[in-house]
Amino acid sequence: ISQSAIDSGDLLSASNYFAQAAQYSPEKYELREEAGTLASEAGNINAAKAYLGQVYDAQLLTPSGVIILGDIAYQQGDVDESIKLWEAANAVEADAGIYTKLIQAYRQAGDWENTLRAQRELVTIHPNNPDFNYQLGLTLAATQPQTALAYLSLAGELDESVKTKSKSLVRNLRSAINRGDRSFQFVIAGQELAALGEWELALLAFTNATELNPSSADAWAYRGEMIQQIGQDGYQDLERAVELNPDSTAVNALMGLYWQRQERYELALVYLYAAAYLDDNNPAMQAEIGNMLGLMGNIAAAESHYQLAANIDPKETTYWNALANFYIRYEIDIKEKRAAAARQAVILAPEDPISLDILAQVYLLQDNPIIAERFLMRALSAD
């Protein structure tokens, strides 16, 4: 009956049949484990936990069953329990899949020592896996920058896409290491990790930088930004950064972004204008000021800052796209300017899907869906 239910895809009924059979043969714990496994596959987590837990308590649960119990604990938010279970399964039968689960759980628990240990063991087992080497390299960049390069370089040699992704990190980290300032190495590592979206690792890198050099205003400011990226406040670190060096471009820029997120736009502008004054050739600052002024409703002033950003770095598509997006967002009826900015971005990067997408939007606004579709198809082809 159980097999028939499985064949028909009714896993929950199959689980119930195995559980009933286990009641008649209590010594056959494999029946309870099968009931738990099927219940898990059917999405009945509570039943799966109950059945598998009985076998686990009898110390007869197979590694695959222990892994499922760990998965359930993780889904229910009990990270410590999931780690205990996955470690037990891994001790019996080491597996890349279990290591991957453990690494994720260690990271979530903030246990970087065990994260590194597990990543090293995984690379030892699979020395030619580019992703495992890359992930280990990222963690080492935040903790032991000088050791990270070997793994990042090997990952790049094994996989061209990884090489492209980690190119900036490897180049800038190597340059920072040559300077010999360990705190600076962590700041650079943190910036590069943040650019890759590795917020927790970036936070760890900036924390290490502040511990090595508590007077580094930029390190404190970046740390405050990373704290925000993981969903917390970060203001105390930013305030400390301002106290240490109120004339830092990065400190002012990041404090401006903080107040922008609080929707304190006028206060945010004070810091962004200060950052732009300190670095008057920085297009990113001008674009952010334009964004802020737009949010405040000062469209004319916002346009001038977006235009200035594009003119400062006319070969960079980012700022032409930002200008075109500005015209689109605020529905400014300046057809030629809107189209010119979007076209310039495509001229600079004909295969950039973002630029192609924005130009398509411009043509849609101009009631030209046929040409818009062509550029959307090109964007899809590019990405």
N, C-alpha and C positions, 0 to 999 in steps of 0.2 A: 504494500500500500504506500509506504514511504517513497519507494522508488518511482511509483506511478505519479505521485504528487510532484516529485522533483522533475520528472520528464515533462509534466504539464506546466511547470513554472510556478507552482503553488508552494513556495519554499516554507511559508509559515505553517501550512498544514503538515508538510513533511516534518518540520521541527516538532510539531505536536505529537505526531505519530512516534517519532524516536523517543520523545519524553515519556510517552505512555509505555513504550516497550521497556524503558529503563526502570520503570516502577515494578515491572514483573521480574526484571533481572538486575537488582541493585548492584551486584558485583561487576556488571559490565559498564564500567565508567565511559567506555568509548561511545556508548549510545547517548549518554548525557552530553558528551563533547560534540557529537554530531548534531544533536538537538540545538546546542548553543551556537554552533557554527552556522547552521541554517537559519536560526532566528536572527543572527547578526546580518546575514546576507539579505534577509527579508526586511530588515530595518527595525526589528523589535529588540531594541537595545537592552531593555530591562530583563526580558526573558533570556537573552543571550548571556547577560551578566550573571543571572541566577544559575543557569545550567553550568556554564563554564566555571563559575566560582566554586560550585560543589566539587568538581573534578580537581580544581586547583588546590582546594583545602585538603583533598586526599593525596596530594602530591603526585598525581597521575596525569596531569594535563600535558599534552605534547607542546613543543615549542610554538607550533602554529596557533594552538589555542591560547597560549600565554600572550602571543602577539595581539590576538584579537581582544583579549582582556585589557591589554595596554592601550589599544586603540579606543576602546570604550571609555577607559579612564580619562584619556586625553580629550575625547569629545565632551566629556562631562566636566572638564576644567580642572581635573586633578592631575596636574603635571608631575608632581612628585611620585604619585602611584604609577603613572604611565612609565616613568623612567625606571622605577624599581622592576616593573614587569618586563619591559623591553631589555633591560640589562640581564635579567635572568634568562630570557630566551636567547639572547646573543651569546651568553656564556656557554650554552649548550650547542648552539648552531649559528656561528657567526655568519652574517648575511649583510650584503650591501643595503638592502631595504630596511633592515632593522637599524643599521648605523645611521641611515638617513633620518629615520624617525627620532632616534636618540639625539642626533645633532640639533634637530629642530627644537626638541624639548629642552635640551641644555641651554640653547640660546634664549628660549623664552624664559627660562628660570634665571638667566643672567649668569650661568655657570660657564664662564669662558675657559677655565682650566680644563674641564671635562670636554667642552666643545673641541678644543684643540687636540686633546688626547684622542678623541674618537675620529676626528678628521685625519690625524696622522696614521692611525691604525687602518683606516679605510684606504688611504693612499698606499700604505704598505701592501695591502691585499691586492689593490688594483693600481699599480704604479703608472700604467699608461692610460688611465682614464682622464681625459682633459678636464671634465667638469669637477671631479674630485680634487684634482691638483689646483684648479682655479679657486674653488671654495676655500681650500686650505690657505692658499695665497692671500685671499681677501682677509681672512681672520688674522693671519700673521701680519698683514699690513697694519692692522689696528693694534697689535700687541708686540710684535718683533719685526719691525720694518726691514731690517737688514736681511732677515731670513726669508722674507716673502718673495723676493725677486726670483729666486731659483724655481719656485713652484709656479709662479705666474708665467715665467718665460717658457718653462716646459709645457704648461697648458697651451700656450700660444703656438708652440711648435707642433703640438698634437692636433690642434684644431684652429683653422684660420679665423673662424668667427670669434673664437675666444681671444685670439691675438688682436683682432680689431677692437673688441670690447675693452680689453685691458691695456691697450696701447698707451693711452694718456697716463694711467696709473703707473705703469712700469717706467715710462720716461721721466715723469716728475718725481717719482719716489727715488729713482736712481740719482737724479740731480740733487735731491734733498740729502740723501745719504752722503754724497760726496762733500757736502758742506760741514758735516760732522756734528751739527747741532741736533741732539736727539729730540728735544721738544719741537723743533721746527719740522723734523721728519714726521712726527705724529700729526702736526697741523696739516701738512701736505697730504698725508695719507687720509686724514679725515675729510678734507675737501674732495679728494678723488672718490672716496667711498660714498660720500653724499651725492656726487654727480651720478653715481651708479644706482642711487636709490637704496643703498645699504645703510639705512638710518641708524640701526642699533650699533653696527660696527663703527660708523662714523662717530657716534656719541662716545663709544669706548676709546677711539683714537684721540678725540679732543680731551676726554677726561685724563688720559695718560699724559697729554701735553700740559694740562694745567697742573698736574701733580709734579711734573719735572720742572716746570717754570710757572709758579703761581702768579708771576707778574705779567704774563703774556695776555694782554687785553684781547687780542684777536682770538686766542684759543678759548677764552671764556665766552666771547660773543658767539663763536661757532658752536660751542657746547650748548649755549642757550637756545640757538636755532634748532639743533638736533633734538633737544628735549621737547620742543614744540612739535617737531615732525613725528614724534612717537606718541603725541596726544597729551602732553603735560604742558606746564606753563612756561618755564624757562626765564622768567623775568629777572629773578635774582642774579643769574649769571650775566645777563645783559647789563643790568645795573652795575654790577661789579666791573664789567668791561669798560663802561663809560667812565667810571671813577678812575680806572687805571690809565686810560688813554682816550680822552674825549676828542682827540684829533685823528683818530684812526678812521679811514674810509670804511673798512669792513664793519667796525663797531657801529658807526652811524647808520650804515645801510641796513644792518640786521636789526637795530633798534627801531628803525623806521618801519621795517616789515612787521615787527612785533605789534606796533601800534596800529598798523593797517589792519591786521587780523582782529584787533579789538574794536575796529571801526572808529578809531580816534584819528581821523584823517588829517586834521590840522596839525596835531602833534606829530603824526608820522611825517608830514611834509617838512617839519623843522629839521628832522634828522636826515631825511633824504636830500634836502637842499644842502645840508652841511657836507654830506658824502659827495655830492656832485661838485661842490666848491673845492673840496680836497683833491678830487680826481676829475678835473674838468674835461678829460678826454675819454671818459668811460660811458659808452653808449647805453649800457644796461641801467645806469643810474638815471639817464634822461628818459628812457622808456618807462621806468618805474614811476618817475615823477609824472609822466604823461598819464599813466594808468591811474595814479592817485587823483590827479586833477579831473580826470574823466569821471571818477566815482563821486567827486564833489560837485559835478555839474558844470565845471569850467571847461567847456569843450574847446573853445578857441585856444586857450593856453595849453591844454593837453595836446592839441594837434601840433603846436610848435615844438614841443619837447619830443614827440614821436618823430617828427621830421628831422630834428637835430640829431637824434640817435641814429637814424638812417644815414645822415650825412657824415657823421663822425666815422662810421665804418661802412662805407657804401658797398663793399664787396661781401658783406655778411647778410645772408637771407633773413636771419632772425628779426632784424629791425625793419626790413621792408614788409615782412609778414605782419609784424606788430602794428605798423602803420595801416596796412590794408585792413587788418582785423578791427582796428579802431574805427575806421570809416564804416565797416559793416556793423559793428556792435551798436554804434550810436545812430545808425541809419542816416548818415550824413549824405545828402544828395549832391555829391561832388563826383560825378561819374568818371571824369577823366583822371582825377587824382587817385581815386580808389583803384581804378583799373591799372593806372601807371605803376603804383606801388606793388600791386600783386604781380604784374607782368615782369617787373624788375627782379623780383624774387625767383620767378621761373627762369628768367634769362640766366641768372647766376647759378641756379641749380635745377636744370631741366628734369632731373629724375627724383627730385625731393617730393615725396608724397604730400607733405604738409603744404608746401607752396602750391602744388597743383590743386589741392583741395580748396585752398583759399581763392585761387583764381576762378575755380568753378563756381564758388559762392558768388563772386562778383558778377559773373555772367548770368547766374540765376536772378540776381537782383536787377539785372538789366533786361530781364525777360527774354533771355536767349538760352533756352534749355538745351538746344541741340549742341552748341559749343560747350556748355557747362558739362554735359554728359561726356563729351570727348575727354575733357580734362579729368573728370572723375574716374573714367576708365583708365587713363594714364596713371592716376594716383594708385588705383588698385593694382595695376601691373607693377608699379614700383614697390608697393608694399601690400 
